[in-house]
Amino acid sequence: MNVRPFYSALAAICLAVGACSTMPERDPAIEDARLAVSAAQRDPQVAALAALELNQAVEAFHHAEALWLDRGETRAVSHLAYLARQRAAIAVETARLRAAEAAVASADAERQRIRLVARTREAEQAQRSALLAQAEAEAQRRQAAMAEQQAIAAQQQAQRLQELAAASQEQAREAEARARLLEAQLVDLQARRTDRGMVVTLGDVLFDSGRAQLKPGGVRTVEKLAEFMRQYPQRRVAIEGFTDSLGTESLNQELSERRANSVRLVLIDMGIDPARITVHGYGKSYPIASNGNVAGRQLNRRVEIVISDDDGVIRPRVS
């Protein structure tokens, strides 16, 4: 057999093994395997009579060291190193067996003795091979079990993600339904959207002339507002009263405050917590129309109810 290419390959592997020897914190199992394979390589009888088995030992060591360099599982590295040591031992034993077989031609008695030794060693080799096969089967079983566990975990994770997605969709549908209900209620209150939030306006026609008493139509609007606040307990309101420019400033201020407080009292009578209500009278300030005509002054005589956001925040009025 031409072993020169094989020796070249062995030399390259030995160089790689030598280069790796400078690596820190060597694995004991890898070092034991390296010593066993190197000893087999230095044995000329092994190289001459068990080249195939020696090549298998070198390949097994190469796989073990490659897995160690890749920081593979310690148990797997130890297993592959064990295979390399055993294959090196098999190569040595095989070489010795074949050398013994070559010597049997010298004498029949020696031949019989060597054959007996050879059979014994063959039995030992068979036992080692059986142990190797058993170890390989166990490794495959563990790998299969690990793969099955990973598949189960992936399936459970996918199921959890699916459940979370379904819950998110349900929450989105509920939020959308609440938003539609809120929009419908605000439309029923004839609320308008402003920079400060939604605002419900009680016009002058909903109060007795020059007084703070709400008329039945105004009470019905406040009833709708009270029902809205019962359904959304996190929301608050700011009730703000306004007048036109006729009359003295003090009378206008007093009337605007009385009208705002009148709305507040109706809400409280309907069961709304006073802590959720703030009141302010602005008199003739902040007109929304001209005070130079009757129609404009009537628009300026009003009570505005500012509804907070979901967090109970009401933006302050900007001068």
C-alpha positions in Angstrom: 0.0 0.0 0.0 1.2 3.5 -0.9 1.2 5.3 2.4 3.0 8.5 1.4 -0.3 10.6 0.8 -1.6 9.3 4.1 1.6 10.4 5.9 1.3 13.8 4.3 -2.2 14.1 5.6 -1.0 12.9 9.0 1.7 15.5 9.0 -0.8 18.3 8.3 -3.0 17.2 11.1 -0.1 16.9 13.5 0.8 20.5 12.6 -2.8 21.6 13.3 -2.7 19.7 16.6 0.6 21.3 17.5 -0.6 24.8 16.7 -3.6 24.3 18.9 -1.4 23.3 21.8 -0.9 26.9 22.6 -4.5 27.4 23.3 -5.3 28.1 27.0 -7.3 25.9 29.3 -7.0 22.6 27.3 -9.7 20.0 27.8 -8.3 16.9 29.7 -10.2 14.6 27.5 -8.8 16.3 24.3 -5.2 16.0 25.8 -5.6 12.3 26.6 -6.9 11.7 23.0 -4.0 13.7 21.6 -1.4 11.7 23.5 -3.0 8.4 22.4 -3.2 9.4 18.7 0.4 10.8 18.8 1.7 7.6 20.4 0.0 5.6 17.6 1.5 7.8 14.9 5.0 7.4 16.3 4.8 3.7 16.2 6.2 2.6 12.9 4.5 -0.8 13.2 1.1 0.9 13.4 1.9 3.2 10.4 2.9 0.1 8.4 0.3 -2.4 9.4 -2.8 -0.4 10.6 -2.8 2.7 8.4 -6.6 2.7 7.9 -7.3 2.3 11.6 -4.8 5.0 12.4 -6.4 7.3 9.9 -9.8 6.7 11.6 -8.2 7.6 15.0 -6.7 10.8 13.6 -10.1 11.8 12.0 -11.9 11.1 15.3 -9.4 13.3 17.1 -9.8 16.0 14.5 -13.6 16.0 15.0 -13.3 16.1 18.8 -10.8 19.1 18.7 -12.9 21.0 16.1 -16.0 20.6 18.3 -14.0 21.8 21.3 -12.7 24.9 19.4 -16.3 25.7 18.4 -17.1 25.6 22.2 -19.4 22.6 21.7 -21.2 20.8 24.5 -18.6 19.3 27.0 -20.3 15.9 27.0 -20.2 15.7 23.2 -16.5 16.8 23.2 -15.6 14.1 25.8 -17.5 11.5 23.9 -15.7 12.2 20.6 -12.3 12.3 22.5 -13.2 8.9 23.9 -13.8 7.6 20.4 -10.5 8.9 19.3 -8.6 7.2 22.1 -10.4 3.9 21.5 -9.7 4.1 17.8 -6.0 4.8 18.5 -6.0 1.7 20.8 -7.7 -0.3 18.0 -5.0 0.8 15.5 -2.3 -0.2 17.9 -3.9 -3.6 18.6 -4.6 -4.1 14.9 -1.0 -3.5 14.0 0.2 -5.9 16.7 -2.2 -8.5 15.5 -1.1 -8.2 12.0 2.5 -8.4 13.0 1.8 -11.5 15.0 0.0 -13.0 12.0 3.0 -12.3 9.8 5.3 -14.2 12.3 3.2 -17.4 12.4 5.1 -18.8 9.4 8.3 -19.3 11.4 7.0 -22.2 13.4 3.8 -24.1 13.9 4.0 -23.9 17.7 4.6 -20.2 17.6 1.8 -19.9 15.0 -0.6 -21.6 17.4 0.4 -19.4 20.3 0.1 -16.3 18.2 -3.2 -17.4 16.9 -4.5 -17.9 20.4 -3.2 -14.4 21.3 -4.8 -13.0 18.2 -8.1 -14.6 19.0 -8.0 -13.1 22.4 -7.2 -9.7 21.1 -9.9 -10.0 18.4 -12.4 -10.7 21.1 -11.2 -7.7 23.0 -11.3 -5.6 19.9 -14.8 -6.9 19.2 -15.8 -5.9 22.7 -14.3 -2.5 22.3 -16.2 -2.1 19.0 -19.4 -3.2 20.6 -18.8 -0.6 23.4 -18.2 2.1 20.8 -21.3 1.2 18.9 -23.3 1.3 22.1 -21.8 4.7 23.0 -22.6 6.0 19.5 -26.2 4.7 19.8 -26.6 6.4 23.1 -25.3 9.7 21.7 -27.8 9.5 18.9 -30.6 8.8 21.3 -29.7 11.8 23.4 -29.5 14.0 20.3 -32.9 12.7 19.2 -34.4 13.4 22.6 -32.9 16.9 22.6 -34.3 17.6 19.2 -37.7 16.4 20.3 -37.6 18.7 23.4 -36.6 21.6 21.2 -39.5 20.9 18.9 -42.0 20.7 21.8 -40.6 24.0 23.2 -40.9 25.7 19.8 -44.5 24.5 19.4 -45.4 25.8 22.9 -43.8 29.1 22.1 -45.7 29.3 18.9 -49.0 28.6 20.8 -48.2 31.2 23.4 -47.6 33.8 20.6 -50.8 32.8 18.9 -52.7 33.2 22.2 -51.1 36.6 22.7 -52.0 37.7 19.2 -55.6 36.6 19.7 -55.8 38.5 23.1 -54.3 41.6 21.4 -56.9 41.4 18.6 -59.7 41.0 21.2 -58.4 44.1 23.1 -58.2 46.0 19.9 -61.9 45.1 19.1 -63.0 46.1 22.6 -61.1 49.4 22.3 -62.7 50.1 18.9 -66.1 49.3 20.3 -65.5 51.7 23.3 -64.3 54.3 20.9 -67.4 54.0 18.7 -69.7 54.2 21.8 -67.8 57.2 23.1 -68.1 59.0 19.7 -71.8 58.3 19.6 -72.4 59.6 23.1 -70.4 62.8 22.4 -72.4 63.3 19.2 -75.6 62.9 21.3 -74.2 65.6 23.6 -73.5 67.8 20.6 -69.9 68.1 21.8 -67.4 69.8 19.5 -63.7 69.1 19.3 -61.3 71.9 20.4 -57.7 72.3 21.3 -58.6 71.7 24.9 -60.7 68.6 24.2 -64.4 67.9 23.7 -66.6 70.8 24.7 -70.4 70.8 25.4 -72.0 74.3 25.2 -75.2 75.3 27.1 -76.5 78.3 25.3 -78.3 81.3 26.9 -81.7 79.9 25.8 -81.2 77.0 28.3 -81.3 79.5 31.3 -83.9 81.8 32.5 -83.2 85.3 31.3 -80.6 87.0 33.5 -80.7 84.1 36.0 -78.7 81.0 36.7 -81.7 78.5 36.8 -81.5 75.8 34.1 -84.5 75.3 32.0 -85.8 71.7 31.4 -83.9 71.5 28.1 -80.7 72.4 29.8 -81.4 69.8 32.6 -81.8 67.1 29.9 -78.4 68.0 28.4 -76.8 67.8 31.9 -78.5 64.4 32.5 -76.9 63.1 29.3 -73.5 64.5 30.6 -74.0 62.8 34.0 -74.7 59.5 32.3 -71.6 59.9 30.2 -69.5 60.6 33.3 -71.0 57.5 35.1 -69.9 55.3 32.2 -66.4 56.9 32.1 -65.4 57.4 35.8 -61.8 58.4 34.9 -63.0 61.6 33.1 -63.5 65.0 34.7 -65.2 68.2 33.6 -64.4 71.9 33.8 -67.6 74.1 33.8 -67.0 77.6 32.6 -69.5 80.4 32.5 -69.5 83.5 30.2 -71.7 86.6 29.6 -72.0 89.3 27.0 -70.5 92.8 27.6 -73.8 94.5 28.7 -74.0 95.4 32.4 -71.3 96.0 34.9 -68.3 93.8 35.1 -69.1 92.6 38.6 -72.6 91.6 37.7 -71.4 89.8 34.6 -68.7 88.0 36.7 -71.3 87.0 39.3 -73.8 85.7 36.7 -71.2 83.6 34.9 -70.1 82.0 38.2 -73.7 81.3 39.3 -74.6 79.7 36.0 -71.5 77.5 36.1 -72.3 76.5 39.7 -75.9 75.8 38.8 -74.7 73.2 36.2 -72.3 71.8 38.9 -75.1 71.4 41.4 -77.3 69.5 38.9 -74.4 67.1 38.2 -73.8 66.5 41.9 -77.6 65.9 42.4 -77.3 63.3 39.7 -74.6 61.4 41.7 -71.4 62.8 40.2 -68.5 63.2 42.6 -67.8 66.9 43.2 -64.1 66.1 43.1 -64.5 65.4 39.4 -65.9 68.9 38.7 -64.2 72.3 38.6 -66.1 75.6 38.1 -64.9 79.0 36.8 -66.7 82.2 35.8 -65.1 84.4 33.2 -67.8 87.1 32.9 -67.6 88.9 29.6 -64.1 87.5 28.8 -63.5 85.2 25.8 -66.4 86.2 23.6 -67.0 83.9 20.6 -69.1 86.5 18.6 -69.5 90.3 18.4 -71.2 92.0 21.3 -72.3 94.7 18.9 -75.6 92.9 18.0 -78.3 90.9 19.7 -77.4 87.6 18.0 -73.7 87.9 18.9 -74.5 88.8 22.5 -76.8 85.8 22.8 -74.0 83.5 21.6 -71.6 85.0 24.2 -74.0 84.2 27.0 -73.1 80.6 27.5 -71.8 77.8 29.7 -69.0 75.6 28.3 -68.3 72.2 29.7 -64.8 70.9 28.9 -64.5 67.1 29.0 -61.1 65.7 30.1 -59.1 63.0 28.3 -59.0 59.4 29.5 -56.3 60.4 32.1 -58.5 63.1 33.6 -56.4 65.9 32.2 -58.0 69.2 31.0 -55.8 71.6 29.2 -55.8 75.1 30.6 -57.4 77.9 28.7 -55.0 80.0 26.7 -55.4 83.8 27.1 
